[in-house]
Structure formats: structure tokens, C-alpha cells
Amino acid sequence: MNSRSIELIKEVYKPYKYTIKGQAHILNSTSGDIVIKEKKRDTRELYSYLYSRNFSSFPTLIDDSREGIEIFSYVQDTNMPKEQKASDLIKVIANLHQKTIYYKEVSFDEYQKIYDHLKEQIAYLRYYYDNIFDEFFKEVYPSPSHYFLMRNISKILASFDFAEHELEDWLDKVRQLHKFRVCQIHNKLSLSHFHKSDKDYLISWDDSRRDSPVLDLIHFYKEEYRDLPFATLLETYQKINPLTDEEKQLFFIVISIPFKVDFNESEKDVYQNIQKVLDYVYKTEELIRPYYSVKEK
């Protein structure tokens, strides 16, 4: 970030408090509170587009004329229950998607790329866990964490089976499709990037782009799955911007893929990380199961 520009802004605003939070510099002054961020994109152009689509849940851009930085109004977040905040956030992101969504002409190759990427990811992680299991099985006296994994490995591998089966089914369904739904996605969706003040605000738009709405839901789920009622949140989202069957299936496929556990950490950390991946598998299965129960009926 341009330190010279920041010093000049300090001289203008004369802040009584100066805080660095992540990549943001927060200045509190008697003339107003502002946030200084490194300029990574044309935010004014993005905001103009969002305004044209009747969406305005973002901080005010005060100044983007200085080299390398942008100045935004500071949004003071309101303290509220996590579940309530998540409910408000999912409505905002559903509105963003609904107001900016359109169909893009694509060839089957675009769907094939998604398939190939996920197929490779599943194959790599399955191979990783299979090898780990084989190594642990040879141990005469396995550690508690190693024994814990061996007792529960079938649950992890079953998630790969489900994801792989659904991925093949998804590819068959999209073979005849020549369009792909895209919209403006936030691309870093989490509770920390949502503030509630005089209105709803999504902050940190640096990575925003036009892509599938599924990507925001995937990121939000992986960030916040531990503590939030995602079945209810997904229902709320669906009422505002219903996913197509192919989008919903793709969402379920991606979140069904368990993450990789690093076994090079301490025994305590490894055990806890195995517990985390199992919690993730069970929570994801709980979210998805009702949709497939309805399909089976």
C-alpha cells in the first residue's frame, strides 16, 4: 500500500485513532471515520454496475483518485446473534445474485472443465486417505489419532463415493446444456464481511467477479458450517433466488468433498483435525440428506 498517500490522508483527516485491521487502515476522526485500502480493481465501475441493478449493500466509495489506494466510509457493525446475522447475510447475497443473474452461452467444454477439476480433486484426496490408512494399519501400536482415523475412515471414503457418483450424474445432465447461469458474486462470503448498521453492508469486494452463484454458497458454507443452521439458510436463499437442479447438485457435490488433514502436526492437533473433518462430513450429510430423501420418494 502507498504509505505516502496514507500519510497525506492522515494530515487531512487528523485522526485521533488509527487502526490496522488485516489489509484495511481505519482512521477515526472528528470529521468522520474512513477505511483506506489498497486499490486492486476499479471499484467505482463495479459499484456503478451494482447501482444499475438496484443493489446498494456496500460501503460508500469516498475517494479513488489517489495513487494505489481507495478511501471508503467506515461501517460500524452492530452486535447481534450470529444466527440472525447469517439470516440477514443470506438474504443480501441472494438479492445480489437475483438482481445480476443472466445466462451465458457456453460449450460443453466449460462443464467438462468443472468436471475434470472436481474429479481430480476427489481422486487426489481419496488416494491421500487410502495411503494414510495403509500406513497406519501397518503400525503395531498406533497412536490414538491414527487409531481414531482407522475407525472412521469408512465415513470419509463414503463421502468421496457420494461426490464421485453425483459428479458423473451431473455431467450427464449438463451434456445438452448450452447456457450457464452467472451473476456478480462476492467471492469471499463470510460473516466477517457482512456489517449491519443503518442498512446491510457487504464489505471487501476485491475478489468479486461474474461467475456461478454456487461459488458464494460454497465459500460461505466452508467458512461457517460449524455454527450455523445451513438447512434454514439454504431455504431462505432458495425463496429469493432458486438454484437450478444442476446448480444445487453441483453445490452438494463440492461441499461433500472432505478436506485434507495434515498428519505432520502434534498428536493433539492431528486428533482434533480428524474430529473436525468428521464433524464436517456429518454436518454436510445432515444438510444434504433431506433433498435426496425427497428424490428417492
C-alpha positions as CSV (number, residue, x, y, z in Angstrom):
1,M,0.0,0.0,0.0
2,N,1.2,3.5,-0.8
3,S,2.5,4.8,2.6
4,R,3.0,8.3,1.2
5,S,-0.7,8.6,0.3
6,I,-1.7,7.3,3.7
7,E,0.4,9.9,5.4
8,L,-1.2,12.7,3.3
9,I,-4.6,11.4,4.2
10,K,-3.7,11.5,7.9
11,E,-2.7,15.1,7.5
12,V,-6.1,15.9,6.0
13,Y,-8.2,14.0,8.5
14,K,-6.0,14.3,11.6
15,P,-7.3,11.1,13.2
16,Y,-7.5,10.7,16.9
17,K,-7.3,6.9,16.4
18,Y,-5.6,4.9,13.8
19,T,-6.1,1.1,13.5
20,I,-4.8,-1.5,11.1
21,K,-7.2,-4.4,10.7
22,G,-6.0,-7.0,8.1
23,Q,-5.3,-5.1,4.9
24,A,-7.5,-2.1,6.0
25,H,-6.4,1.0,7.7
26,I,-9.1,2.6,9.8
27,L,-9.0,6.3,10.7
28,N,-11.3,7.7,13.3
29,S,-11.5,11.5,13.3
30,T,-13.9,14.3,14.3
31,S,-14.7,14.8,10.6
32,G,-15.7,11.2,10.1
33,D,-14.4,7.6,10.1
34,I,-12.9,6.2,7.0
35,V,-11.2,3.0,5.7
36,I,-8.1,3.1,3.5
37,K,-7.5,0.0,1.3
38,E,-5.1,-0.9,-1.4
39,K,-6.6,-0.4,-4.8
40,K,-6.9,-3.8,-6.5
41,R,-9.7,-3.2,-9.0
42,D,-11.9,-0.5,-10.4
43,T,-14.4,-0.3,-7.5
44,R,-16.2,2.7,-9.0
45,E,-17.1,0.7,-12.1
46,L,-18.3,-2.3,-10.0
47,Y,-20.4,0.0,-7.8
48,S,-21.9,1.7,-10.9
49,Y,-22.9,-1.7,-12.3
50,L,-24.5,-2.8,-9.0
51,Y,-26.4,0.5,-8.7
52,S,-27.7,-0.1,-12.2
53,R,-29.1,-3.4,-11.0
54,N,-30.7,-1.8,-8.0
55,F,-28.3,-3.2,-5.4
56,S,-26.5,-0.9,-3.0
57,S,-25.4,-3.0,0.0
58,F,-21.8,-1.9,0.0
59,P,-19.8,0.9,1.7
60,T,-19.6,4.4,0.1
61,L,-16.5,5.0,-2.0
62,I,-15.3,8.4,-0.9
63,D,-12.1,8.8,-3.0
64,D,-10.3,6.7,-5.5
65,S,-8.2,9.4,-7.1
66,R,-5.0,8.8,-5.0
67,E,-2.3,6.5,-6.3
68,G,-2.7,2.9,-5.2
69,I,-5.4,3.4,-2.6
70,E,-9.1,3.8,-2.2
71,I,-11.0,5.5,0.7
72,F,-14.3,4.2,1.9
73,S,-16.7,5.2,4.6
74,Y,-16.3,3.2,7.7
75,V,-19.2,1.0,8.7
76,Q,-19.6,0.2,12.4
77,D,-21.0,-3.3,12.8
78,T,-24.0,-3.9,15.1
79,N,-23.6,-6.6,17.7
80,M,-26.3,-9.3,17.1
81,P,-26.7,-13.1,17.4
82,K,-24.7,-15.0,14.9
83,E,-27.7,-16.8,13.5
84,Q,-29.6,-13.6,13.0
85,K,-26.6,-12.0,11.2
86,A,-26.3,-15.1,9.0
87,S,-30.0,-14.9,8.1
88,D,-29.6,-11.2,7.0
89,L,-26.5,-12.0,5.1
90,I,-28.0,-14.9,3.1
91,K,-30.9,-12.5,2.1
92,V,-28.4,-9.9,0.9
93,I,-26.3,-12.4,-1.2
94,A,-29.5,-13.9,-2.7
95,N,-30.6,-10.5,-3.7
96,L,-27.2,-9.7,-5.2
97,H,-27.4,-12.9,-7.3
98,Q,-31.0,-12.5,-8.3
99,K,-30.6,-8.9,-9.5
100,T,-27.4,-9.6,-11.5
101,I,-28.1,-13.0,-12.9
102,Y,-28.1,-13.8,-16.6
103,Y,-27.4,-16.8,-18.9
104,K,-24.1,-17.0,-20.7
105,E,-23.7,-19.1,-23.9
106,V,-21.1,-21.8,-23.3
107,S,-19.9,-25.0,-24.9
108,F,-19.8,-28.4,-23.2
109,D,-16.1,-27.8,-22.7
110,E,-16.9,-25.4,-19.9
111,Y,-18.8,-28.0,-18.0
112,Q,-16.1,-30.6,-18.7
113,K,-13.5,-28.3,-17.1
114,I,-15.6,-28.2,-13.9
115,Y,-16.0,-32.0,-14.0
116,D,-12.3,-32.6,-14.6
117,H,-11.2,-30.3,-11.8
118,L,-13.5,-31.9,-9.3
119,K,-12.8,-35.5,-10.5
120,E,-9.0,-34.8,-10.0
121,Q,-9.6,-33.3,-6.5
122,I,-11.7,-36.3,-5.4
123,A,-9.1,-38.8,-6.8
124,Y,-6.2,-37.0,-5.1
125,L,-7.9,-36.9,-1.7
126,R,-9.1,-40.5,-1.9
127,Y,-5.5,-41.6,-2.8
128,Y,-4.2,-39.5,0.1
129,Y,-6.5,-41.0,2.7
130,D,-6.1,-44.6,1.3
131,N,-2.3,-44.3,1.7
132,I,-2.5,-42.8,5.2
133,F,-4.8,-45.7,6.2
134,D,-2.4,-48.3,4.8
135,E,0.5,-46.8,6.7
136,F,-1.4,-46.6,10.0
137,F,-2.7,-50.2,9.5
138,K,0.9,-51.5,9.5
139,E,1.6,-49.9,12.9
140,V,1.9,-52.4,15.7
141,Y,0.9,-49.7,18.3
142,P,-0.9,-46.9,16.5
143,S,-1.3,-43.6,18.3
144,P,-4.7,-42.5,19.5
145,S,-5.1,-40.2,16.5
146,H,-4.1,-42.9,14.0
147,Y,-6.5,-45.4,15.6
148,F,-9.2,-42.8,15.6
149,L,-8.8,-42.3,11.8
150,M,-8.8,-46.0,11.1
151,R,-12.0,-46.5,13.0
152,N,-13.7,-43.7,11.0
153,I,-12.1,-43.9,7.6
154,S,-15.1,-45.6,6.0
155,K,-17.2,-42.4,6.7
156,I,-14.7,-40.2,4.9
157,L,-14.3,-42.6,2.0
158,A,-18.1,-42.8,1.6
159,S,-18.2,-39.0,1.1
160,F,-15.8,-39.4,-1.8
161,D,-18.1,-42.2,-3.2
162,F,-21.1,-40.0,-3.0
163,A,-19.4,-37.0,-4.6
164,E,-18.0,-39.1,-7.4
165,H,-21.3,-40.7,-8.2
166,E,-23.1,-37.4,-8.1
167,L,-20.4,-35.8,-10.3
168,E,-21.0,-38.5,-13.0
169,D,-24.7,-37.9,-12.8
170,W,-24.2,-34.1,-13.0
171,L,-22.1,-34.4,-16.1
172,D,-24.8,-36.5,-17.9
173,K,-27.4,-33.8,-17.0
174,V,-25.4,-30.9,-18.4
175,R,-24.4,-32.5,-21.7
176,Q,-27.2,-31.0,-23.6
177,L,-27.0,-27.6,-21.9
178,H,-25.6,-24.7,-23.9
179,K,-26.1,-22.0,-21.3
180,F,-24.6,-21.3,-17.9
181,R,-26.1,-19.0,-15.2
182,V,-23.7,-16.4,-14.0
183,C,-24.1,-13.4,-11.7
184,Q,-22.0,-10.9,-9.7
185,I,-20.6,-13.0,-6.8
186,H,-18.8,-11.5,-3.8
187,N,-16.3,-14.4,-3.8
188,K,-15.2,-14.0,-0.1
189,L,-18.5,-14.5,1.6
190,S,-18.4,-14.9,5.4
191,L,-19.9,-13.3,8.4
192,S,-16.8,-11.1,8.9
193,H,-17.5,-9.5,5.6
194,F,-21.1,-8.5,6.5
195,H,-21.9,-5.5,8.6
196,K,-25.2,-4.3,9.9
197,S,-25.6,-0.6,10.5
198,D,-28.1,1.9,9.1
199,K,-28.6,-0.8,6.4
200,D,-26.9,-4.0,5.3
201,Y,-23.4,-3.8,4.0
202,L,-21.1,-6.4,2.2
203,I,-17.5,-5.3,2.5
204,S,-14.3,-6.5,0.9
205,W,-15.2,-6.7,-2.8
206,D,-11.7,-7.1,-4.1
207,D,-12.2,-10.6,-5.4
208,S,-15.7,-10.1,-6.8
209,R,-16.4,-11.3,-10.3
210,R,-19.1,-12.7,-12.5
211,D,-19.5,-16.4,-12.1
212,S,-21.8,-19.1,-10.8
213,P,-23.9,-18.2,-7.7
214,V,-22.9,-21.6,-6.3
215,L,-19.4,-20.3,-5.5
216,D,-20.6,-17.9,-2.9
217,L,-22.7,-20.5,-1.2
218,I,-19.7,-23.0,-1.2
219,H,-17.4,-20.4,0.3
220,F,-19.9,-19.4,2.9
221,Y,-20.7,-23.0,3.9
222,K,-17.0,-23.9,4.3
223,E,-16.3,-20.8,6.3
224,E,-19.3,-21.0,8.7
225,Y,-20.7,-24.6,8.6
226,R,-19.7,-25.3,12.3
227,D,-22.2,-23.0,14.0
228,L,-25.0,-22.0,11.6
229,P,-28.3,-23.7,10.6
230,F,-27.5,-24.1,6.9
231,A,-30.6,-26.0,6.1
232,T,-32.7,-22.9,7.1
233,L,-30.3,-20.6,5.4
234,L,-30.4,-22.5,2.1
235,E,-34.2,-22.5,2.3
236,T,-34.1,-18.7,2.7
237,Y,-31.8,-18.3,-0.2
238,Q,-34.0,-20.6,-2.4
239,K,-37.0,-18.4,-1.9
240,I,-35.2,-15.4,-3.3
241,N,-33.0,-16.9,-5.9
242,P,-33.8,-20.6,-6.5
243,L,-30.9,-22.6,-7.8
244,T,-31.4,-24.8,-10.8
245,D,-31.3,-28.5,-10.2
246,E,-27.8,-28.7,-11.8
247,E,-26.5,-25.8,-9.6
248,K,-27.9,-27.4,-6.5
249,Q,-26.4,-30.7,-7.3
250,L,-23.0,-29.1,-8.0
251,F,-23.2,-27.3,-4.6
252,F,-23.9,-30.6,-2.9
253,I,-21.0,-32.3,-4.7
254,V,-18.4,-29.7,-3.8
255,I,-19.3,-29.4,-0.1
256,S,-19.4,-33.2,0.1
257,I,-15.7,-33.5,-0.6
258,P,-13.9,-33.7,2.8
259,F,-10.8,-31.5,3.4
260,K,-7.3,-32.8,3.8
261,V,-6.0,-33.5,7.3
262,D,-2.3,-32.7,7.9
263,F,-0.7,-35.5,9.9
264,N,2.6,-33.8,10.5
265,E,1.3,-31.8,13.4
266,S,1.3,-32.6,17.1
267,E,-0.7,-35.7,18.3
268,K,-3.3,-33.4,19.9
269,D,-3.7,-31.2,16.8
270,V,-4.0,-34.3,14.5
271,Y,-6.7,-35.8,16.7
272,Q,-8.6,-32.5,16.7
273,N,-8.3,-32.1,13.0
274,I,-9.6,-35.6,12.4
275,Q,-12.6,-34.7,14.6
276,K,-13.1,-31.6,12.6
277,V,-13.2,-33.4,9.2
278,L,-15.6,-36.0,10.7
279,D,-17.8,-33.2,12.1
280,Y,-17.8,-31.6,8.6
281,V,-18.8,-34.9,7.0
282,Y,-21.7,-35.5,9.4
283,K,-22.9,-31.9,9.2
284,T,-22.8,-31.9,5.4
285,E,-24.6,-35.3,5.2
286,E,-27.3,-33.9,7.5
287,L,-27.8,-30.9,5.2
288,I,-27.9,-32.9,2.0
289,R,-29.9,-36.0,3.1
290,P,-33.4,-34.5,3.1
291,Y,-33.0,-33.4,-0.6
292,Y,-32.1,-36.9,-1.6
293,S,-34.8,-38.5,0.5
294,V,-37.3,-36.5,-1.4
295,K,-35.7,-37.6,-4.7
296,E,-35.9,-41.2,-3.7
297,K,-39.5,-41.0,-2.8
